[in-house]
Amino acid sequence: MNTTRRTFLKTAALAGAAVTLPGALRAEMTKDGLFPAGPNFHTTPGASVMISGGTITKDGKLTAAVSAAHRLQYGARKKILLVLHASEPSRRDADEKKLGALFAGDNYAVESLHHWEGAAALLKIAEAEAFFLSGGETFLLLRTLYESGQLDILRERVLAGVPYNGSSAGSNVAGINIGCTNDFPVVDVPTRSALGVWPTVVNPHHPRANDPDYGARVNKIKVYCRLNPGETVLGIGNGAVARLHAGQVTIEHGPAFYYHGGEHRELKEGPVPELTALVAAKA
């Protein structure tokens, strides 16, 4: 194999960066010969994952489309474990109260994971019958999941069939990695690899096609796709909902946008064969 000077310098730089990392993290970030990480999508036939683009309320209530999606996702499960790690710690009690009132309107009871730590928190995740991961600071959410040791057990529970529902930051961490978040990196994270229970990178709060900010967002995501040609991005707008259930991906409520390679288009509500194919390839 011929090696160009540019390829050699790039490889050397990545290797040098990897050498400075702690051993376990270095192994994770360079597995499969890739940097920063290899493929990170995990699924099972029983996995049920719902994501929304954010702004799921109107006039102090969950929107009708979001309420309908919650009924579809949670079914008969009425007790939801909130994961509010994307909120600043001082705001979590207030956020729990606010979300509790919203979910109570649809006859769900909630409790927030932030009241428990260590082994007790892991046990709450292990016993939960449904999850909701709220919006806020994506990097804070991801870092806390790693630091607390909760990321792996949360993934295990989702793969075991416990319904997952995420909004905004909670949608970001459902994806394969944090690649198209709109959030500042307010804290460091050990890796961009996330839960990987949704088959794409996610961009929440995606503008509608007639929004003045639409063109700028499209251009930014297209740059990401050119630099990460093996990845697919789902742009999902405020109030929109997408769902992976029984191996099938659907848009329950738009707007939503598909990006891969040079392709970009708005998705219709209903089944999304391209995303379902990603799930089938892994399953």
C-alpha positions, 0 to 999 in steps of 0.5 A: 500500500502506498502511503502519502506524506499527508496520510503519514502525518495524519496517522502519526498525529492521531497515534501521538494523541492516543498515546497521551490518553489513559490506557483504558480510554486509549483502547476504547478510542482506537479500537478497530483501528479507528479514531476516536471510536469504532461503530457504536450502534446496538440494538435488539428486536425488543428495543423501543427508542423514541426521540424528539427534537425538543420544545415538546410543550405548548401553553404549559402542556405536552403537545397533542402529537407528543402525548400521542407518541408517549401513549404509543411508546409507554403503553401500559407502563405508567411509572417513568424514571427521569434522567435529568443529568442534562440540567445543572444540578441546582435546577434538577429539583425544579425540572423534576417538578415541572416534568412531573406536572406535564406527565401527570396530565397524561396519567404518568408518575415520575421520579428523578434519578438524581435523588440516588447515587452510586449503587442505589442509582444503578439499582433504580435504572435496573428496576425502572419500567420506562425512561425519559431523558430530558433536554439541556446540556448534551455534554453534561449529560454524556459526561455524567452517564460515564462518570456515574457508571450508568451508561452501560446499564442504561443501554442494557435495559433499553436493549432488554426492552425497557422503553426509552424516550429522549428529548433534545439532549436526551435524543443526542445521547440515544444516537451513535455519538455526539456529532451534530449537537447544537450545544456548547461543550460546557464540560469535557467528555471522555469520548463522543460515543453515546448510548448508540441505541438509535442508528444515527447521529441526531441533530435536534431543533432542526429548522423547518424548510421555510425557516430563515435558519434552515439553509445554514443548518443544512450546510453545517450538517452537510459538512459533517457528513462529508467529514464523516462519510460512514455516518447518517444524520437525522435532523429532527425539528421542535415538537417532532417525534421519531421512533424505533420499535420492533426493528422499524423506524418511523417518523411519528410527527415531523419535521425530520430530515435525512442526511447521508453522504451528499443526500439530504431530504425531508422525510415524510411521516411514516416508515423510513426504509433507509433507517430501518435498513441500518437497524436490520444490518445490525440486528 
